[in-house]
Amino acid sequence: MVLHQLLFATHNAHKVEEIQAGIGDLLRVISLKEAGIEQEIPEPHDSLQENASEKSGTIHRMTGLDCFSEDTGLEVDALGGAPGAYSARYAGEGNSFEKNIDLLLQNMEGEKNRNARFRTVISLILDKKEYFFEGICKGEILKERRGNRGFGYDPVFRPEGSELSFGGMGLEEKNKYSHRKKAVDQMIRFIQSNYK
């Protein structure tokens, strides 16, 4: 069986671009918008895995297509792992990532331990079976924004092994460290080994 395209259960164009860059020519990633699906998919759970599963399961039930979804959280040691599964709505529902970053920097004021990690969990539904993949990128929270590329918390997160924040990197550079890329790579290896 050859998979030519895979439906990605997201409305986030940045995530689609990032994942397509990571996958290359192997598969074409189709966004919900391209598939004509407008509805927002809830993320009601306290864990990344449950949220990812909720999204892929919802889309699979709607379309019957092979699909995947991911949920990503920023986990900060000094904040007991917060914001975690609530990263996108850290400053409250409907708030921008600028507000989320403001709240994060405020909560980290005076903190010496700035260790953090981005963690991505992917839920893949293939032939009606669900599989999970995880990617982690360790780093630290900066004291101020650096760079205006990427999205979300990228301007205040510096991955281990780099002088730049994610916000200061292009996609190619970011993919050398990216939690999302690591999870996607696992998913791709799985697809390659099972669906030739």
Stockholm file with secondary structure:
# STOCKHOLM 1.0

chainA/1-196         MVLHQLLFATHNAHKVEEIQAGIGDLLRVISLKEAGIEQEIPEPHDSLQENASEKSGTIHRMTGLDCFSEDTGLEVDALGGAPGAYSARYAGEGNSFEKNIDLLLQNMEGEKNRNARFRTVISLILDKKEYFFEGICKGEILKERRGNRGFGYDPVFRPEGSELSFGGMGLEEKNKYSHRKKAVDQMIRFIQSNYK
#=GR chainA/1-196 SS CCCCEEEECCCCHHHHHHHHHHHTTSCEEEETTTTTCCCCCCCCSSSHHHHHHHHHHHHHHHHCCCEEEEEEEEEEGGGTTCEETTGGGTTCTTCCHHHHHHHHHHHTTTCSCCEEEEEEEEEEEETTEEEEEEEEEEEEECSSCCCCCSSTTGGGEEETTCSSCGGGSCHHHHTTTCHHHHHHHHHHHHHHHHCC
#=GC SS_cons         CCCCEEEECCCCHHHHHHHHHHHTTSCEEEETTTTTCCCCCCCCSSSHHHHHHHHHHHHHHHHCCCEEEEEEEEEEGGGTTCEETTGGGTTCTTCCHHHHHHHHHHHTTTCSCCEEEEEEEEEEEETTEEEEEEEEEEEEECSSCCCCCSSTTGGGEEETTCSSCGGGSCHHHHTTTCHHHHHHHHHHHHHHHHCC
//
